[in-house]
Amino acid sequence: MKKFVLYIAWILLSSSLNAQAFQQEFLDPSDVRTAYRIKEFKILLHSDETVFPINTLLTEREYIETSGYRIQLISTQDRDEAMRVKAQADKNYELPVYVDFEPPNYKVRIGNFAKQEEAMRFQEIMQARGFKFAWVVPSKIVIQK
């Protein structure tokens, strides 16, 4: 009986070691990470020109999505709180403000920073202005081409 228990333990141990080897091979960063593809964006405007006149300066701009940084102002499970913080940031800052929902949290993020140093400087400003827990997060950003 003792041999049987040792044999089963050996099988379990060897299979877990093999599983770890396969998992490490699968999660090799050179296999998983690929170069980020750049996409082009155009501004969508309402088609009723009497209500929303078309600004030709804006329609001629081209935008790309790329890797960058944003400042996360708050992470909360309360949607209303997230929308209040977004409205406050929209009112006080000219940077774009985003609300991302990653269940179960709503994350309010601001800005499109290409360099981490720029984002860190703005993080300090946001912390000084009352967002104590503001922090820099890697994100896909939209910038003018």
Chimera marker file (.cmm) of the C-alpha trace (Angstrom):
<marker_set name="trace">
<marker id="1" x="0.000" y="0.000" z="0.000" r="1" g="1" b="0" radius="0.5"/>
<marker id="2" x="2.868" y="2.344" z="0.848" r="1" g="1" b="0" radius="0.5"/>
<marker id="3" x="4.400" y="1.781" z="-2.602" r="1" g="1" b="0" radius="0.5"/>
<marker id="4" x="1.070" y="2.619" z="-4.210" r="1" g="1" b="0" radius="0.5"/>
<marker id="5" x="0.777" y="5.919" z="-2.302" r="1" g="1" b="0" radius="0.5"/>
<marker id="6" x="4.368" y="6.838" z="-3.218" r="1" g="1" b="0" radius="0.5"/>
<marker id="7" x="3.700" y="5.956" z="-6.857" r="1" g="1" b="0" radius="0.5"/>
<marker id="8" x="0.587" y="8.195" z="-6.939" r="1" g="1" b="0" radius="0.5"/>
<marker id="9" x="2.509" y="11.041" z="-5.247" r="1" g="1" b="0" radius="0.5"/>
<marker id="10" x="5.318" y="10.677" z="-7.802" r="1" g="1" b="0" radius="0.5"/>
<marker id="11" x="2.808" y="10.816" z="-10.696" r="1" g="1" b="0" radius="0.5"/>
<marker id="12" x="1.138" y="13.932" z="-9.270" r="1" g="1" b="0" radius="0.5"/>
<marker id="13" x="4.475" y="15.632" z="-8.644" r="1" g="1" b="0" radius="0.5"/>
<marker id="14" x="5.879" y="14.859" z="-12.086" r="1" g="1" b="0" radius="0.5"/>
<marker id="15" x="2.654" y="15.951" z="-13.809" r="1" g="1" b="0" radius="0.5"/>
<marker id="16" x="2.624" y="19.273" z="-11.922" r="1" g="1" b="0" radius="0.5"/>
<marker id="17" x="6.257" y="19.911" z="-12.902" r="1" g="1" b="0" radius="0.5"/>
<marker id="18" x="5.432" y="19.190" z="-16.540" r="1" g="1" b="0" radius="0.5"/>
<marker id="19" x="2.380" y="21.451" z="-16.328" r="1" g="1" b="0" radius="0.5"/>
<marker id="20" x="4.559" y="24.288" z="-15.020" r="1" g="1" b="0" radius="0.5"/>
<marker id="21" x="7.024" y="23.790" z="-17.859" r="1" g="1" b="0" radius="0.5"/>
<marker id="22" x="4.228" y="23.911" z="-20.417" r="1" g="1" b="0" radius="0.5"/>
<marker id="23" x="2.719" y="26.984" z="-18.763" r="1" g="1" b="0" radius="0.5"/>
<marker id="24" x="6.039" y="28.820" z="-18.786" r="1" g="1" b="0" radius="0.5"/>
<marker id="25" x="6.490" y="28.006" z="-22.451" r="1" g="1" b="0" radius="0.5"/>
<marker id="26" x="2.966" y="29.228" z="-23.183" r="1" g="1" b="0" radius="0.5"/>
<marker id="27" x="3.445" y="32.473" z="-21.279" r="1" g="1" b="0" radius="0.5"/>
<marker id="28" x="6.837" y="33.297" z="-22.781" r="1" g="1" b="0" radius="0.5"/>
<marker id="29" x="6.654" y="37.092" z="-23.389" r="1" g="1" b="0" radius="0.5"/>
<marker id="30" x="8.257" y="36.828" z="-26.808" r="1" g="1" b="0" radius="0.5"/>
<marker id="31" x="5.388" y="34.553" z="-27.888" r="1" g="1" b="0" radius="0.5"/>
<marker id="32" x="2.576" y="36.494" z="-26.239" r="1" g="1" b="0" radius="0.5"/>
<marker id="33" x="3.553" y="40.112" z="-26.840" r="1" g="1" b="0" radius="0.5"/>
<marker id="34" x="3.309" y="41.357" z="-30.356" r="1" g="1" b="0" radius="0.5"/>
<marker id="35" x="3.940" y="44.775" z="-31.807" r="1" g="1" b="0" radius="0.5"/>
<marker id="36" x="0.943" y="47.031" z="-31.253" r="1" g="1" b="0" radius="0.5"/>
<marker id="37" x="-0.934" y="47.873" z="-34.425" r="1" g="1" b="0" radius="0.5"/>
<marker id="38" x="-1.792" y="51.520" z="-34.987" r="1" g="1" b="0" radius="0.5"/>
<marker id="39" x="-5.375" y="52.291" z="-35.935" r="1" g="1" b="0" radius="0.5"/>
<marker id="40" x="-6.698" y="55.422" z="-37.546" r="1" g="1" b="0" radius="0.5"/>
<marker id="41" x="-9.680" y="57.267" z="-36.098" r="1" g="1" b="0" radius="0.5"/>
<marker id="42" x="-11.922" y="59.962" z="-37.479" r="1" g="1" b="0" radius="0.5"/>
<marker id="43" x="-14.177" y="62.246" z="-35.447" r="1" g="1" b="0" radius="0.5"/>
<marker id="44" x="-17.827" y="61.303" z="-35.734" r="1" g="1" b="0" radius="0.5"/>
<marker id="45" x="-20.115" y="64.296" z="-36.065" r="1" g="1" b="0" radius="0.5"/>
<marker id="46" x="-23.891" y="64.482" z="-36.084" r="1" g="1" b="0" radius="0.5"/>
<marker id="47" x="-25.153" y="64.722" z="-39.650" r="1" g="1" b="0" radius="0.5"/>
<marker id="48" x="-27.625" y="67.559" z="-38.978" r="1" g="1" b="0" radius="0.5"/>
<marker id="49" x="-25.505" y="70.621" z="-39.821" r="1" g="1" b="0" radius="0.5"/>
<marker id="50" x="-28.123" y="73.060" z="-38.509" r="1" g="1" b="0" radius="0.5"/>
<marker id="51" x="-27.798" y="71.570" z="-35.030" r="1" g="1" b="0" radius="0.5"/>
<marker id="52" x="-24.130" y="70.624" z="-35.161" r="1" g="1" b="0" radius="0.5"/>
<marker id="53" x="-22.233" y="72.620" z="-37.793" r="1" g="1" b="0" radius="0.5"/>
<marker id="54" x="-19.305" y="70.704" z="-39.218" r="1" g="1" b="0" radius="0.5"/>
<marker id="55" x="-15.948" y="72.149" z="-38.230" r="1" g="1" b="0" radius="0.5"/>
<marker id="56" x="-13.681" y="71.410" z="-41.186" r="1" g="1" b="0" radius="0.5"/>
<marker id="57" x="-10.592" y="71.918" z="-39.017" r="1" g="1" b="0" radius="0.5"/>
<marker id="58" x="-11.655" y="68.997" z="-36.828" r="1" g="1" b="0" radius="0.5"/>
<marker id="59" x="-12.686" y="66.692" z="-39.663" r="1" g="1" b="0" radius="0.5"/>
<marker id="60" x="-9.277" y="67.043" z="-41.324" r="1" g="1" b="0" radius="0.5"/>
<marker id="61" x="-7.440" y="65.768" z="-38.232" r="1" g="1" b="0" radius="0.5"/>
<marker id="62" x="-6.332" y="62.178" z="-38.039" r="1" g="1" b="0" radius="0.5"/>
<marker id="63" x="-6.020" y="60.271" z="-34.785" r="1" g="1" b="0" radius="0.5"/>
<marker id="64" x="-4.150" y="57.133" z="-33.831" r="1" g="1" b="0" radius="0.5"/>
<marker id="65" x="-4.502" y="54.733" z="-30.923" r="1" g="1" b="0" radius="0.5"/>
<marker id="66" x="-1.226" y="53.758" z="-29.323" r="1" g="1" b="0" radius="0.5"/>
<marker id="67" x="0.272" y="52.651" z="-26.019" r="1" g="1" b="0" radius="0.5"/>
<marker id="68" x="0.663" y="55.368" z="-23.411" r="1" g="1" b="0" radius="0.5"/>
<marker id="69" x="-0.460" y="56.456" z="-19.963" r="1" g="1" b="0" radius="0.5"/>
<marker id="70" x="-3.463" y="57.936" z="-18.183" r="1" g="1" b="0" radius="0.5"/>
<marker id="71" x="-4.035" y="59.098" z="-14.631" r="1" g="1" b="0" radius="0.5"/>
<marker id="72" x="-6.555" y="57.023" z="-12.717" r="1" g="1" b="0" radius="0.5"/>
<marker id="73" x="-8.447" y="59.349" z="-10.404" r="1" g="1" b="0" radius="0.5"/>
<marker id="74" x="-10.734" y="56.819" z="-8.735" r="1" g="1" b="0" radius="0.5"/>
<marker id="75" x="-11.783" y="53.184" z="-8.821" r="1" g="1" b="0" radius="0.5"/>
<marker id="76" x="-15.221" y="52.522" z="-7.368" r="1" g="1" b="0" radius="0.5"/>
<marker id="77" x="-18.088" y="50.078" z="-7.570" r="1" g="1" b="0" radius="0.5"/>
<marker id="78" x="-20.550" y="52.988" z="-7.379" r="1" g="1" b="0" radius="0.5"/>
<marker id="79" x="-21.438" y="54.137" z="-10.906" r="1" g="1" b="0" radius="0.5"/>
<marker id="80" x="-22.925" y="57.430" z="-9.671" r="1" g="1" b="0" radius="0.5"/>
<marker id="81" x="-19.743" y="58.304" z="-7.798" r="1" g="1" b="0" radius="0.5"/>
<marker id="82" x="-17.689" y="57.583" z="-10.914" r="1" g="1" b="0" radius="0.5"/>
<marker id="83" x="-19.953" y="59.831" z="-13.001" r="1" g="1" b="0" radius="0.5"/>
<marker id="84" x="-19.689" y="62.641" z="-10.411" r="1" g="1" b="0" radius="0.5"/>
<marker id="85" x="-15.886" y="62.473" z="-10.492" r="1" g="1" b="0" radius="0.5"/>
<marker id="86" x="-15.960" y="62.430" z="-14.309" r="1" g="1" b="0" radius="0.5"/>
<marker id="87" x="-18.225" y="65.496" z="-14.395" r="1" g="1" b="0" radius="0.5"/>
<marker id="88" x="-15.954" y="67.312" z="-11.922" r="1" g="1" b="0" radius="0.5"/>
<marker id="89" x="-12.844" y="66.499" z="-13.971" r="1" g="1" b="0" radius="0.5"/>
<marker id="90" x="-14.568" y="67.481" z="-17.252" r="1" g="1" b="0" radius="0.5"/>
<marker id="91" x="-15.529" y="70.807" z="-15.713" r="1" g="1" b="0" radius="0.5"/>
<marker id="92" x="-12.124" y="71.634" z="-14.229" r="1" g="1" b="0" radius="0.5"/>
<marker id="93" x="-9.678" y="70.259" z="-16.807" r="1" g="1" b="0" radius="0.5"/>
<marker id="94" x="-9.370" y="70.441" z="-20.567" r="1" g="1" b="0" radius="0.5"/>
<marker id="95" x="-7.984" y="66.917" z="-20.863" r="1" g="1" b="0" radius="0.5"/>
<marker id="96" x="-10.284" y="64.088" z="-21.993" r="1" g="1" b="0" radius="0.5"/>
<marker id="97" x="-11.822" y="62.067" z="-19.157" r="1" g="1" b="0" radius="0.5"/>
<marker id="98" x="-12.767" y="58.403" z="-19.527" r="1" g="1" b="0" radius="0.5"/>
<marker id="99" x="-14.854" y="56.013" z="-17.445" r="1" g="1" b="0" radius="0.5"/>
<marker id="100" x="-13.784" y="52.403" z="-17.953" r="1" g="1" b="0" radius="0.5"/>
<marker id="101" x="-15.896" y="49.594" z="-16.538" r="1" g="1" b="0" radius="0.5"/>
<marker id="102" x="-13.854" y="46.575" z="-15.501" r="1" g="1" b="0" radius="0.5"/>
<marker id="103" x="-16.266" y="44.464" z="-13.443" r="1" g="1" b="0" radius="0.5"/>
<marker id="104" x="-16.982" y="45.168" z="-10.691" r="1" g="1" b="0" radius="0.5"/>
<marker id="105" x="-15.237" y="48.587" z="-10.751" r="1" g="1" b="0" radius="0.5"/>
<marker id="106" x="-15.727" y="51.853" z="-12.601" r="1" g="1" b="0" radius="0.5"/>
<marker id="107" x="-12.363" y="53.524" z="-13.201" r="1" g="1" b="0" radius="0.5"/>
<marker id="108" x="-12.191" y="57.243" z="-13.957" r="1" g="1" b="0" radius="0.5"/>
<marker id="109" x="-9.085" y="58.101" z="-15.944" r="1" g="1" b="0" radius="0.5"/>
<marker id="110" x="-7.864" y="61.368" z="-17.419" r="1" g="1" b="0" radius="0.5"/>
<marker id="111" x="-5.447" y="62.339" z="-20.162" r="1" g="1" b="0" radius="0.5"/>
<marker id="112" x="-3.552" y="60.849" z="-23.055" r="1" g="1" b="0" radius="0.5"/>
<marker id="113" x="0.142" y="60.899" z="-22.166" r="1" g="1" b="0" radius="0.5"/>
<marker id="114" x="2.709" y="59.435" z="-24.549" r="1" g="1" b="0" radius="0.5"/>
<marker id="115" x="5.517" y="59.569" z="-21.963" r="1" g="1" b="0" radius="0.5"/>
<marker id="116" x="5.419" y="58.265" z="-18.416" r="1" g="1" b="0" radius="0.5"/>
<marker id="117" x="7.280" y="61.345" z="-17.124" r="1" g="1" b="0" radius="0.5"/>
<marker id="118" x="4.492" y="63.653" z="-18.361" r="1" g="1" b="0" radius="0.5"/>
<marker id="119" x="1.897" y="61.465" z="-16.698" r="1" g="1" b="0" radius="0.5"/>
<marker id="120" x="3.817" y="61.426" z="-13.415" r="1" g="1" b="0" radius="0.5"/>
<marker id="121" x="4.038" y="65.230" z="-13.360" r="1" g="1" b="0" radius="0.5"/>
<marker id="122" x="0.290" y="65.478" z="-13.927" r="1" g="1" b="0" radius="0.5"/>
<marker id="123" x="-0.289" y="62.812" z="-11.254" r="1" g="1" b="0" radius="0.5"/>
<marker id="124" x="1.381" y="65.076" z="-8.687" r="1" g="1" b="0" radius="0.5"/>
<marker id="125" x="-0.832" y="67.977" z="-9.769" r="1" g="1" b="0" radius="0.5"/>
<marker id="126" x="-3.974" y="65.848" z="-9.421" r="1" g="1" b="0" radius="0.5"/>
<marker id="127" x="-2.901" y="64.634" z="-5.973" r="1" g="1" b="0" radius="0.5"/>
<marker id="128" x="-2.316" y="68.235" z="-4.883" r="1" g="1" b="0" radius="0.5"/>
<marker id="129" x="-5.809" y="69.135" z="-6.125" r="1" g="1" b="0" radius="0.5"/>
<marker id="130" x="-7.579" y="66.583" z="-3.945" r="1" g="1" b="0" radius="0.5"/>
<marker id="131" x="-7.310" y="63.271" z="-5.783" r="1" g="1" b="0" radius="0.5"/>
<marker id="132" x="-5.109" y="61.680" z="-3.105" r="1" g="1" b="0" radius="0.5"/>
<marker id="133" x="-5.040" y="58.260" z="-4.716" r="1" g="1" b="0" radius="0.5"/>
<marker id="134" x="-4.423" y="59.358" z="-8.313" r="1" g="1" b="0" radius="0.5"/>
<marker id="135" x="-1.866" y="57.152" z="-10.015" r="1" g="1" b="0" radius="0.5"/>
<marker id="136" x="-0.368" y="56.517" z="-13.437" r="1" g="1" b="0" radius="0.5"/>
<marker id="137" x="-1.713" y="53.533" z="-15.374" r="1" g="1" b="0" radius="0.5"/>
<marker id="138" x="-0.529" y="52.128" z="-18.699" r="1" g="1" b="0" radius="0.5"/>
<marker id="139" x="-3.328" y="52.447" z="-21.216" r="1" g="1" b="0" radius="0.5"/>
<marker id="140" x="-4.218" y="52.651" z="-24.864" r="1" g="1" b="0" radius="0.5"/>
<marker id="141" x="-4.380" y="56.350" z="-25.697" r="1" g="1" b="0" radius="0.5"/>
<marker id="142" x="-5.724" y="58.377" z="-28.593" r="1" g="1" b="0" radius="0.5"/>
<marker id="143" x="-3.478" y="61.118" z="-29.964" r="1" g="1" b="0" radius="0.5"/>
<marker id="144" x="-3.481" y="63.336" z="-33.018" r="1" g="1" b="0" radius="0.5"/>
<marker id="145" x="-1.368" y="61.936" z="-35.830" r="1" g="1" b="0" radius="0.5"/>
<link id1="1" id2="2" r="1" g="1" b="0" radius="0.2"/>
<link id1="2" id2="3" r="1" g="1" b="0" radius="0.2"/>
<link id1="3" id2="4" r="1" g="1" b="0" radius="0.2"/>
<link id1="4" id2="5" r="1" g="1" b="0" radius="0.2"/>
<link id1="5" id2="6" r="1" g="1" b="0" radius="0.2"/>
<link id1="6" id2="7" r="1" g="1" b="0" radius="0.2"/>
<link id1="7" id2="8" r="1" g="1" b="0" radius="0.2"/>
<link id1="8" id2="9" r="1" g="1" b="0" radius="0.2"/>
<link id1="9" id2="10" r="1" g="1" b="0" radius="0.2"/>
<link id1="10" id2="11" r="1" g="1" b="0" radius="0.2"/>
<link id1="11" id2="12" r="1" g="1" b="0" radius="0.2"/>
<link id1="12" id2="13" r="1" g="1" b="0" radius="0.2"/>
<link id1="13" id2="14" r="1" g="1" b="0" radius="0.2"/>
<link id1="14" id2="15" r="1" g="1" b="0" radius="0.2"/>
<link id1="15" id2="16" r="1" g="1" b="0" radius="0.2"/>
<link id1="16" id2="17" r="1" g="1" b="0" radius="0.2"/>
<link id1="17" id2="18" r="1" g="1" b="0" radius="0.2"/>
<link id1="18" id2="19" r="1" g="1" b="0" radius="0.2"/>
<link id1="19" id2="20" r="1" g="1" b="0" radius="0.2"/>
<link id1="20" id2="21" r="1" g="1" b="0" radius="0.2"/>
<link id1="21" id2="22" r="1" g="1" b="0" radius="0.2"/>
<link id1="22" id2="23" r="1" g="1" b="0" radius="0.2"/>
<link id1="23" id2="24" r="1" g="1" b="0" radius="0.2"/>
<link id1="24" id2="25" r="1" g="1" b="0" radius="0.2"/>
<link id1="25" id2="26" r="1" g="1" b="0" radius="0.2"/>
<link id1="26" id2="27" r="1" g="1" b="0" radius="0.2"/>
<link id1="27" id2="28" r="1" g="1" b="0" radius="0.2"/>
<link id1="28" id2="29" r="1" g="1" b="0" radius="0.2"/>
<link id1="29" id2="30" r="1" g="1" b="0" radius="0.2"/>
<link id1="30" id2="31" r="1" g="1" b="0" radius="0.2"/>
<link id1="31" id2="32" r="1" g="1" b="0" radius="0.2"/>
<link id1="32" id2="33" r="1" g="1" b="0" radius="0.2"/>
<link id1="33" id2="34" r="1" g="1" b="0" radius="0.2"/>
<link id1="34" id2="35" r="1" g="1" b="0" radius="0.2"/>
<link id1="35" id2="36" r="1" g="1" b="0" radius="0.2"/>
<link id1="36" id2="37" r="1" g="1" b="0" radius="0.2"/>
<link id1="37" id2="38" r="1" g="1" b="0" radius="0.2"/>
<link id1="38" id2="39" r="1" g="1" b="0" radius="0.2"/>
<link id1="39" id2="40" r="1" g="1" b="0" radius="0.2"/>
<link id1="40" id2="41" r="1" g="1" b="0" radius="0.2"/>
<link id1="41" id2="42" r="1" g="1" b="0" radius="0.2"/>
<link id1="42" id2="43" r="1" g="1" b="0" radius="0.2"/>
<link id1="43" id2="44" r="1" g="1" b="0" radius="0.2"/>
<link id1="44" id2="45" r="1" g="1" b="0" radius="0.2"/>
<link id1="45" id2="46" r="1" g="1" b="0" radius="0.2"/>
<link id1="46" id2="47" r="1" g="1" b="0" radius="0.2"/>
<link id1="47" id2="48" r="1" g="1" b="0" radius="0.2"/>
<link id1="48" id2="49" r="1" g="1" b="0" radius="0.2"/>
<link id1="49" id2="50" r="1" g="1" b="0" radius="0.2"/>
<link id1="50" id2="51" r="1" g="1" b="0" radius="0.2"/>
<link id1="51" id2="52" r="1" g="1" b="0" radius="0.2"/>
<link id1="52" id2="53" r="1" g="1" b="0" radius="0.2"/>
<link id1="53" id2="54" r="1" g="1" b="0" radius="0.2"/>
<link id1="54" id2="55" r="1" g="1" b="0" radius="0.2"/>
<link id1="55" id2="56" r="1" g="1" b="0" radius="0.2"/>
<link id1="56" id2="57" r="1" g="1" b="0" radius="0.2"/>
<link id1="57" id2="58" r="1" g="1" b="0" radius="0.2"/>
<link id1="58" id2="59" r="1" g="1" b="0" radius="0.2"/>
<link id1="59" id2="60" r="1" g="1" b="0" radius="0.2"/>
<link id1="60" id2="61" r="1" g="1" b="0" radius="0.2"/>
<link id1="61" id2="62" r="1" g="1" b="0" radius="0.2"/>
<link id1="62" id2="63" r="1" g="1" b="0" radius="0.2"/>
<link id1="63" id2="64" r="1" g="1" b="0" radius="0.2"/>
<link id1="64" id2="65" r="1" g="1" b="0" radius="0.2"/>
<link id1="65" id2="66" r="1" g="1" b="0" radius="0.2"/>
<link id1="66" id2="67" r="1" g="1" b="0" radius="0.2"/>
<link id1="67" id2="68" r="1" g="1" b="0" radius="0.2"/>
<link id1="68" id2="69" r="1" g="1" b="0" radius="0.2"/>
<link id1="69" id2="70" r="1" g="1" b="0" radius="0.2"/>
<link id1="70" id2="71" r="1" g="1" b="0" radius="0.2"/>
<link id1="71" id2="72" r="1" g="1" b="0" radius="0.2"/>
<link id1="72" id2="73" r="1" g="1" b="0" radius="0.2"/>
<link id1="73" id2="74" r="1" g="1" b="0" radius="0.2"/>
<link id1="74" id2="75" r="1" g="1" b="0" radius="0.2"/>
<link id1="75" id2="76" r="1" g="1" b="0" radius="0.2"/>
<link id1="76" id2="77" r="1" g="1" b="0" radius="0.2"/>
<link id1="77" id2="78" r="1" g="1" b="0" radius="0.2"/>
<link id1="78" id2="79" r="1" g="1" b="0" radius="0.2"/>
<link id1="79" id2="80" r="1" g="1" b="0" radius="0.2"/>
<link id1="80" id2="81" r="1" g="1" b="0" radius="0.2"/>
<link id1="81" id2="82" r="1" g="1" b="0" radius="0.2"/>
<link id1="82" id2="83" r="1" g="1" b="0" radius="0.2"/>
<link id1="83" id2="84" r="1" g="1" b="0" radius="0.2"/>
<link id1="84" id2="85" r="1" g="1" b="0" radius="0.2"/>
<link id1="85" id2="86" r="1" g="1" b="0" radius="0.2"/>
<link id1="86" id2="87" r="1" g="1" b="0" radius="0.2"/>
<link id1="87" id2="88" r="1" g="1" b="0" radius="0.2"/>
<link id1="88" id2="89" r="1" g="1" b="0" radius="0.2"/>
<link id1="89" id2="90" r="1" g="1" b="0" radius="0.2"/>
<link id1="90" id2="91" r="1" g="1" b="0" radius="0.2"/>
<link id1="91" id2="92" r="1" g="1" b="0" radius="0.2"/>
<link id1="92" id2="93" r="1" g="1" b="0" radius="0.2"/>
<link id1="93" id2="94" r="1" g="1" b="0" radius="0.2"/>
<link id1="94" id2="95" r="1" g="1" b="0" radius="0.2"/>
<link id1="95" id2="96" r="1" g="1" b="0" radius="0.2"/>
<link id1="96" id2="97" r="1" g="1" b="0" radius="0.2"/>
<link id1="97" id2="98" r="1" g="1" b="0" radius="0.2"/>
<link id1="98" id2="99" r="1" g="1" b="0" radius="0.2"/>
<link id1="99" id2="100" r="1" g="1" b="0" radius="0.2"/>
<link id1="100" id2="101" r="1" g="1" b="0" radius="0.2"/>
<link id1="101" id2="102" r="1" g="1" b="0" radius="0.2"/>
<link id1="102" id2="103" r="1" g="1" b="0" radius="0.2"/>
<link id1="103" id2="104" r="1" g="1" b="0" radius="0.2"/>
<link id1="104" id2="105" r="1" g="1" b="0" radius="0.2"/>
<link id1="105" id2="106" r="1" g="1" b="0" radius="0.2"/>
<link id1="106" id2="107" r="1" g="1" b="0" radius="0.2"/>
<link id1="107" id2="108" r="1" g="1" b="0" radius="0.2"/>
<link id1="108" id2="109" r="1" g="1" b="0" radius="0.2"/>
<link id1="109" id2="110" r="1" g="1" b="0" radius="0.2"/>
<link id1="110" id2="111" r="1" g="1" b="0" radius="0.2"/>
<link id1="111" id2="112" r="1" g="1" b="0" radius="0.2"/>
<link id1="112" id2="113" r="1" g="1" b="0" radius="0.2"/>
<link id1="113" id2="114" r="1" g="1" b="0" radius="0.2"/>
<link id1="114" id2="115" r="1" g="1" b="0" radius="0.2"/>
<link id1="115" id2="116" r="1" g="1" b="0" radius="0.2"/>
<link id1="116" id2="117" r="1" g="1" b="0" radius="0.2"/>
<link id1="117" id2="118" r="1" g="1" b="0" radius="0.2"/>
<link id1="118" id2="119" r="1" g="1" b="0" radius="0.2"/>
<link id1="119" id2="120" r="1" g="1" b="0" radius="0.2"/>
<link id1="120" id2="121" r="1" g="1" b="0" radius="0.2"/>
<link id1="121" id2="122" r="1" g="1" b="0" radius="0.2"/>
<link id1="122" id2="123" r="1" g="1" b="0" radius="0.2"/>
<link id1="123" id2="124" r="1" g="1" b="0" radius="0.2"/>
<link id1="124" id2="125" r="1" g="1" b="0" radius="0.2"/>
<link id1="125" id2="126" r="1" g="1" b="0" radius="0.2"/>
<link id1="126" id2="127" r="1" g="1" b="0" radius="0.2"/>
<link id1="127" id2="128" r="1" g="1" b="0" radius="0.2"/>
<link id1="128" id2="129" r="1" g="1" b="0" radius="0.2"/>
<link id1="129" id2="130" r="1" g="1" b="0" radius="0.2"/>
<link id1="130" id2="131" r="1" g="1" b="0" radius="0.2"/>
<link id1="131" id2="132" r="1" g="1" b="0" radius="0.2"/>
<link id1="132" id2="133" r="1" g="1" b="0" radius="0.2"/>
<link id1="133" id2="134" r="1" g="1" b="0" radius="0.2"/>
<link id1="134" id2="135" r="1" g="1" b="0" radius="0.2"/>
<link id1="135" id2="136" r="1" g="1" b="0" radius="0.2"/>
<link id1="136" id2="137" r="1" g="1" b="0" radius="0.2"/>
<link id1="137" id2="138" r="1" g="1" b="0" radius="0.2"/>
<link id1="138" id2="139" r="1" g="1" b="0" radius="0.2"/>
<link id1="139" id2="140" r="1" g="1" b="0" radius="0.2"/>
<link id1="140" id2="141" r="1" g="1" b="0" radius="0.2"/>
<link id1="141" id2="142" r="1" g="1" b="0" radius="0.2"/>
<link id1="142" id2="143" r="1" g="1" b="0" radius="0.2"/>
<link id1="143" id2="144" r="1" g="1" b="0" radius="0.2"/>
<link id1="144" id2="145" r="1" g="1" b="0" radius="0.2"/>
</marker_set>
